[in-house]
Amino acid sequence: MFKYGIIFIFISSNYVYASDGNHILREVDSFRLPDGSVRVETEVKLYRNDKFDKERHYTVYIKPPRRSLVLMKSPMEVGQKLLMLGEKFWLLTADSQRPLRITSSQKLLGEASTGDIANMTWSEDYTGGITAEVACPEFPTTLSNIEFHVSTKFSSCMQLNLKGNVESLTYSDITLYVDKNTKFPVKAELFVNSGKKLRMHGI
Protein backbone atom coordinates (compact mmCIF):
# COMPACT_ATOMS: atom_id res chain seq x y z
CA MET A 1 0.00 0.00 0.00
CA PHE A 2 1.18 3.52 -0.78
CA LYS A 3 0.73 6.57 1.40
CA TYR A 4 1.99 10.14 1.15
CA GLY A 5 3.20 11.77 4.34
CA ILE A 6 4.42 15.25 5.25
CA ILE A 7 6.36 16.27 8.32
CA PHE A 8 6.53 19.95 9.23
CA ILE A 9 9.14 21.21 11.65
CA PHE A 10 8.89 24.64 13.28
CA ILE A 11 11.81 26.26 15.12
CA SER A 12 10.75 28.88 17.13
CA SER A 13 -8.75 19.95 37.43
CA ASN A 14 -7.21 16.93 35.51
CA TYR A 15 -8.47 13.48 34.66
CA VAL A 16 -6.65 10.51 33.15
CA TYR A 17 -8.02 7.51 31.26
CA ALA A 18 -5.04 5.42 30.15
CA SER A 19 -7.05 2.79 28.28
CA ASP A 20 -8.90 5.48 26.34
CA GLY A 21 -5.57 7.14 25.59
CA ASN A 22 -4.13 3.97 24.07
CA HIS A 23 -7.26 3.48 21.96
CA ILE A 24 -7.07 7.09 20.74
CA LEU A 25 -3.41 6.64 19.80
CA ARG A 26 -4.35 3.77 17.52
CA GLU A 27 -6.95 5.99 15.83
CA VAL A 28 -4.40 8.80 15.49
CA ASP A 29 -1.93 6.40 13.88
CA SER A 30 -4.55 5.46 11.28
CA PHE A 31 -4.23 9.01 9.88
CA ARG A 32 -0.46 8.66 9.69
CA LEU A 33 -0.10 5.06 8.44
CA PRO A 34 -2.37 2.13 7.51
CA ASP A 35 -1.93 -1.27 9.11
CA GLY A 36 0.64 -3.66 7.69
CA SER A 37 3.50 -3.06 5.29
CA VAL A 38 3.48 0.27 3.50
CA ARG A 39 5.52 2.64 1.35
CA VAL A 40 5.41 6.30 2.35
CA GLU A 41 6.59 9.25 0.26
CA THR A 42 7.68 11.82 2.83
CA GLU A 43 8.55 15.51 2.61
CA VAL A 44 10.32 17.25 5.47
CA LYS A 45 9.87 21.02 5.26
CA LEU A 46 11.79 23.41 7.46
CA TYR A 47 10.30 26.80 8.37
CA ARG A 48 12.16 29.60 10.13
CA ASN A 49 10.05 32.39 11.60
CA ASP A 50 7.02 31.03 9.66
CA LYS A 51 8.89 31.30 6.34
CA PHE A 52 9.82 28.31 4.20
CA ASP A 53 13.55 27.59 4.26
CA LYS A 54 14.30 24.19 2.70
CA GLU A 55 12.95 20.68 2.19
CA ARG A 56 14.05 17.05 1.84
CA HIS A 57 12.37 14.05 0.18
CA TYR A 58 12.37 10.43 1.36
CA THR A 59 10.83 7.11 0.32
CA VAL A 60 10.15 5.00 3.41
CA TYR A 61 9.35 1.27 3.35
CA ILE A 62 7.81 0.16 6.65
CA LYS A 63 7.10 -3.38 7.80
CA PRO A 64 5.84 -4.25 11.31
CA PRO A 65 7.17 -4.73 13.82
CA ARG A 66 9.63 -1.78 13.82
CA ARG A 67 11.43 -2.40 10.53
CA SER A 68 12.03 0.44 8.08
CA LEU A 69 14.17 1.26 5.05
CA VAL A 70 14.54 4.93 4.13
CA LEU A 71 15.79 5.99 0.68
CA MET A 72 16.95 9.61 0.52
CA LYS A 73 15.81 11.32 -2.70
CA SER A 74 16.98 14.94 -2.47
CA PRO A 75 20.00 15.86 -4.66
CA MET A 76 22.28 16.57 -1.69
CA GLU A 77 21.43 13.20 -0.08
CA VAL A 78 20.68 10.92 -3.04
CA GLY A 79 22.21 7.46 -2.67
CA GLN A 80 22.06 7.44 1.11
CA LYS A 81 19.95 4.83 2.90
CA LEU A 82 18.76 4.45 6.46
CA LEU A 83 17.83 1.10 8.00
CA MET A 84 15.88 0.62 11.23
CA LEU A 85 15.61 -2.81 12.88
CA GLY A 86 13.89 -2.66 16.24
CA GLU A 87 15.78 -0.07 18.28
CA LYS A 88 18.90 -0.05 16.07
CA PHE A 89 19.68 2.33 13.20
CA TRP A 90 22.30 2.24 10.43
CA LEU A 91 23.21 4.78 7.72
CA LEU A 92 24.71 3.70 4.38
CA THR A 93 26.24 6.43 2.24
CA ALA A 94 26.90 6.27 -1.50
CA ASP A 95 30.71 6.25 -1.06
CA SER A 96 30.88 3.79 1.85
CA GLN A 97 30.92 0.00 1.77
CA ARG A 98 30.08 -0.38 5.44
CA PRO A 99 26.96 0.91 7.20
CA LEU A 100 27.48 3.41 9.99
CA ARG A 101 25.68 2.78 13.28
CA ILE A 102 23.72 5.88 14.31
CA THR A 103 21.04 6.82 16.85
CA SER A 104 17.39 7.71 16.39
CA SER A 105 18.19 11.32 17.31
CA GLN A 106 20.65 11.81 14.41
CA LYS A 107 19.54 15.04 12.68
CA LEU A 108 18.49 15.06 9.02
CA LEU A 109 17.09 18.57 8.54
CA GLY A 110 16.55 21.24 11.16
CA GLU A 111 15.10 19.40 14.16
CA ALA A 112 13.90 16.41 12.10
CA SER A 113 15.74 13.22 13.06
CA THR A 114 16.14 9.70 11.74
CA GLY A 115 13.55 8.50 14.24
CA ASP A 116 10.99 10.95 12.84
CA ILE A 117 11.35 9.49 9.35
CA ALA A 118 11.89 5.77 10.02
CA ASN A 119 9.27 5.32 12.75
CA MET A 120 5.88 6.96 12.20
CA THR A 121 3.63 5.36 14.81
CA TRP A 122 2.95 6.39 18.39
CA SER A 123 0.68 3.61 19.67
CA GLU A 124 3.49 1.00 19.72
CA ASP A 125 6.06 3.18 21.47
CA TYR A 126 4.11 5.38 23.90
CA THR A 127 1.60 4.98 26.69
CA GLY A 128 -0.50 7.66 28.35
CA GLY A 129 -3.95 9.04 28.83
CA ILE A 130 -6.28 11.97 28.42
CA THR A 131 -5.47 14.75 30.87
CA ALA A 132 -7.80 17.52 29.71
CA GLU A 133 -10.31 18.68 27.13
CA VAL A 134 -9.18 22.03 25.71
CA ALA A 135 -9.72 24.40 22.83
CA CYS A 136 -7.75 23.12 19.85
CA PRO A 137 -4.50 24.91 19.07
CA GLU A 138 -4.68 27.15 16.03
CA PHE A 139 -3.85 25.23 12.87
CA PRO A 140 -0.73 26.84 11.29
CA THR A 141 -1.33 28.99 8.22
CA THR A 142 1.77 27.46 6.61
CA LEU A 143 -0.26 24.24 6.13
CA SER A 144 -3.26 25.93 4.54
CA ASN A 145 -2.41 24.69 1.02
CA ILE A 146 -2.13 21.04 2.08
CA GLU A 147 -5.07 18.72 1.34
CA PHE A 148 -5.98 16.57 4.36
CA HIS A 149 -8.52 13.77 4.65
CA VAL A 150 -10.61 15.68 7.20
CA SER A 151 -11.66 19.27 7.80
CA THR A 152 -8.97 21.29 9.56
CA LYS A 153 -11.55 23.49 11.33
CA PHE A 154 -11.14 22.16 14.86
CA SER A 155 -12.83 23.43 18.03
CA SER A 156 -12.51 20.94 20.89
CA CYS A 157 -9.40 18.83 21.47
CA MET A 158 -8.35 16.12 23.90
CA GLN A 159 -4.93 16.62 25.44
CA LEU A 160 -2.90 13.45 25.95
CA ASN A 161 0.34 13.20 27.89
CA LEU A 162 2.45 10.36 26.50
CA LYS A 163 5.52 8.63 27.92
CA GLY A 164 7.90 6.63 25.77
CA ASN A 165 8.34 2.95 26.60
CA VAL A 166 11.27 2.27 24.20
CA GLU A 167 14.78 3.42 25.11
CA SER A 168 15.84 4.42 21.58
CA LEU A 169 12.98 6.89 20.99
CA THR A 170 13.88 10.35 19.71
CA TYR A 171 11.35 11.94 22.08
CA SER A 172 10.90 10.74 25.66
CA ASP A 173 7.59 12.57 26.19
CA ILE A 174 4.86 13.97 23.95
CA THR A 175 1.94 16.27 24.70
CA LEU A 176 -0.57 15.50 21.96
CA TYR A 177 -3.67 17.48 20.97
CA VAL A 178 -6.28 15.39 19.14
CA ASP A 179 -9.55 16.60 17.61
CA LYS A 180 -12.33 15.21 19.82
CA ASN A 181 -14.58 14.18 16.93
CA THR A 182 -12.23 12.83 14.25
CA LYS A 183 -9.16 11.93 16.37
CA PHE A 184 -7.03 13.90 13.90
CA PRO A 185 -3.64 14.89 15.41
CA VAL A 186 -3.70 18.69 15.47
CA LYS A 187 -0.48 19.41 17.33
CA ALA A 188 2.27 17.55 19.19
CA GLU A 189 4.71 19.08 21.63
CA LEU A 190 7.82 16.90 21.55
CA PHE A 191 10.29 16.61 24.41
CA VAL A 192 13.77 15.12 24.09
CA ASN A 193 15.53 13.45 27.01
CA SER A 194 17.27 16.68 27.97
CA GLY A 195 13.87 18.30 28.52
CA LYS A 196 14.12 20.56 25.46
CA LYS A 197 10.75 21.07 23.80
CA LEU A 198 10.24 21.09 20.05
CA ARG A 199 7.00 21.86 18.20
CA MET A 200 5.48 19.80 15.41
CA HIS A 201 2.14 20.38 13.66
CA GLY A 202 0.20 18.06 11.39
CA ILE A 203 0.46 14.33 10.76
Secondary structure per residue as TSV (DSSP state, phi and psi in degrees):
chain	resnum	aa	ss	phi	psi
A	1	M	-	360.0	145.5
A	2	F	E	-111.1	138.9
A	3	K	E	-142.7	147.3
A	4	Y	E	-108.9	124.9
A	5	G	E	-123.0	151.0
A	6	I	E	-132.8	132.6
A	7	I	E	-116.0	128.4
A	8	F	E	-113.8	127.9
A	9	I	E	-114.2	130.7
A	10	F	E	-118.4	127.7
A	11	I	E	-97.6	146.5
A	12	S	-	139.3	360.0
A	13	S	-	360.0	111.9
A	14	N	-	-95.0	154.6
A	15	Y	-	-142.2	148.0
A	16	V	-	-133.1	128.9
A	17	Y	-	-127.6	94.7
A	18	A	H	-64.4	-42.6
A	19	S	H	-63.3	-41.5
A	20	D	H	-62.3	-39.5
A	21	G	H	-60.9	-43.1
A	22	N	H	-66.1	-37.5
A	23	H	H	-66.0	-42.0
A	24	I	H	-63.4	-39.3
A	25	L	H	-59.6	-38.3
A	26	R	H	-65.6	-37.4
A	27	E	H	-68.4	-39.3
A	28	V	H	-61.2	-43.7
A	29	D	H	-62.0	-27.6
A	30	S	H	-65.7	-24.2
A	31	F	H	-76.1	-28.0
A	32	R	H	-90.3	-40.2
A	33	L	-	-150.6	144.0
A	34	P	-	-78.3	170.3
A	35	D	S	-71.0	153.3
A	36	G	S	84.1	-167.9
A	37	S	S	-71.1	145.1
A	38	V	E	-156.5	152.6
A	39	R	E	-111.2	131.2
A	40	V	E	-122.6	127.0
A	41	E	E	-93.0	116.7
A	42	T	E	-118.2	135.5
A	43	E	E	-112.3	133.8
A	44	V	E	-111.3	117.1
A	45	K	E	-113.4	130.3
A	46	L	E	-104.2	127.3
A	47	Y	E	-116.1	136.9
A	48	R	E	-120.8	122.1
A	49	N	T	54.3	43.4
A	50	D	T	65.8	15.5
A	51	K	E	-117.7	135.9
A	52	F	E	-62.1	133.4
A	53	D	E	-112.2	-57.2
A	54	K	E	-160.1	171.2
A	55	E	E	-146.8	161.0
A	56	R	E	-135.1	153.4
A	57	H	E	-123.6	137.5
A	58	Y	E	-139.1	144.3
A	59	T	E	-107.4	123.4
A	60	V	E	-118.8	123.1
A	61	Y	E	-102.9	121.6
A	62	I	E	-120.8	133.5
A	63	K	E	-138.6	120.1
A	64	P	T	-65.1	150.6
A	65	P	T	-94.4	125.9
A	66	R	T	54.9	50.9
A	67	R	E	-129.0	127.7
A	68	S	E	-144.5	145.8
A	69	L	E	-125.6	123.7
A	70	V	E	-111.9	123.9
A	71	L	E	-105.0	123.8
A	72	M	E	-87.8	127.5
A	73	K	-	-109.4	-16.2
A	74	S	S	-70.5	148.3
A	75	P	T	-52.7	-39.6
A	76	M	T	-77.1	-8.1
A	77	E	T	-126.1	-2.3
A	78	V	T	-56.3	138.7
A	79	G	T	97.5	-17.0
A	80	Q	-	-84.8	146.1
A	81	K	E	-134.2	147.0
A	82	L	E	-124.5	130.6
A	83	L	E	-119.2	131.3
A	84	M	E	-118.6	125.0
A	85	L	E	-128.1	106.6
A	86	G	T	64.3	-116.9
A	87	E	T	-103.2	9.3
A	88	K	E	-109.5	143.4
A	89	F	E	-129.4	141.0
A	90	W	E	-133.3	146.4
A	91	L	E	-117.9	129.1
A	92	L	E	-116.4	118.9
A	93	T	-	-95.1	163.3
A	94	A	T	-64.4	-29.9
A	95	D	T	-103.6	16.8
A	96	S	-	-123.6	140.5
A	97	Q	S	-93.1	-13.9
A	98	R	S	-118.4	136.2
A	99	P	-	-69.7	148.0
A	100	L	E	-103.1	125.8
A	101	R	E	-73.0	128.0
A	102	I	E	-130.9	178.5
A	103	T	-	-108.6	167.0
A	104	S	T	-67.4	-18.4
A	105	S	T	-92.3	2.9
A	106	Q	-	-58.8	126.8
A	107	K	E	-77.8	140.0
A	108	L	E	-108.2	-48.5
A	109	L	E	-153.7	124.0
A	110	G	T	57.8	-122.2
A	111	E	T	-98.2	2.4
A	112	A	E	-74.0	135.0
A	113	S	E	-119.9	173.5
A	114	T	H	-60.1	-36.8
A	115	G	H	-64.4	-32.8
A	116	D	H	-63.7	-37.1
A	117	I	H	-85.3	-44.7
A	118	A	H	-78.1	-28.5
A	119	N	-	-124.7	113.8
A	120	M	-	-117.1	18.2
A	121	T	-	-118.9	148.8
A	122	W	S	-106.4	-30.7
A	123	S	T	-66.0	-27.0
A	124	E	T	-81.5	-25.2
A	125	D	T	-112.3	-9.6
A	126	Y	E	-132.0	150.6
A	127	T	E	-128.1	154.8
A	128	G	E	167.3	-172.1
A	129	G	E	-150.4	175.6
A	130	I	E	-74.7	128.6
A	131	T	E	-111.8	-16.0
A	132	A	E	-167.9	159.6
A	133	E	E	-114.1	121.4
A	134	V	E	-133.6	167.6
A	135	A	E	-66.9	138.0
A	136	C	-	-65.4	140.7
A	137	P	-	-60.0	151.0
A	138	E	-	-64.8	131.2
A	139	F	-	-73.1	129.6
A	140	P	-	-63.7	137.1
A	141	T	G	-64.4	-23.4
A	142	T	G	-66.4	-14.6
A	143	L	G	-102.4	9.0
A	144	S	T	-65.8	-23.7
A	145	N	T	-95.7	9.4
A	146	I	S	-96.3	134.9
A	147	E	-	-90.4	116.1
A	148	F	-	-104.6	169.2
A	149	H	S	-81.5	-11.1
A	150	V	S	-133.5	165.2
A	151	S	-	-64.3	140.6
A	152	T	-	-99.1	19.2
A	153	K	-	-94.5	93.2
A	154	F	-	-103.6	148.7
A	155	S	-	-124.1	-52.3
A	156	S	E	-115.5	130.1
A	157	C	E	-123.8	150.7
A	158	M	E	-94.9	134.4
A	159	Q	E	-99.6	125.4
A	160	L	E	-117.2	133.6
A	161	N	E	-102.8	119.1
A	162	L	E	-113.6	143.4
A	163	K	E	-122.7	130.2
A	164	G	E	-68.9	141.9
A	165	N	-	-117.3	14.4
A	166	V	S	-125.2	130.3
A	167	E	T	-63.4	-32.7
A	168	S	T	-85.4	6.7
A	169	L	-	-63.8	145.0
A	170	T	S	-66.5	-38.6
A	171	Y	-	-119.1	126.0
A	172	S	S	-78.0	-30.1
A	173	D	E	-139.8	148.8
A	174	I	E	-137.4	133.3
A	175	T	E	-103.9	114.6
A	176	L	E	-112.3	134.7
A	177	Y	E	-111.7	119.6
A	178	V	E	-121.7	131.1
A	179	D	E	-57.6	129.5
A	180	K	T	-62.2	-36.2
A	181	N	T	-83.9	-47.8
A	182	T	T	-97.7	-16.5
A	183	K	-	67.6	24.1
A	184	F	-	-74.1	133.2
A	185	P	E	-76.4	107.8
A	186	V	E	-82.4	-43.6
A	187	K	E	-155.6	145.1
A	188	A	E	-131.1	127.6
A	189	E	E	-96.7	120.6
A	190	L	E	-108.0	131.1
A	191	F	E	-118.8	125.7
A	192	V	-	-83.9	173.4
A	193	N	T	-61.1	-28.6
A	194	S	T	-73.5	-10.6
A	195	G	S	97.2	-7.1
A	196	K	-	-66.0	135.6
A	197	K	E	-103.0	131.4
A	198	L	E	-109.9	169.4
A	199	R	E	-129.2	128.9
A	200	M	E	-130.9	134.3
A	201	H	E	-116.4	149.6
A	202	G	-	91.6	-171.2
A	203	I	-	-95.2	360.0
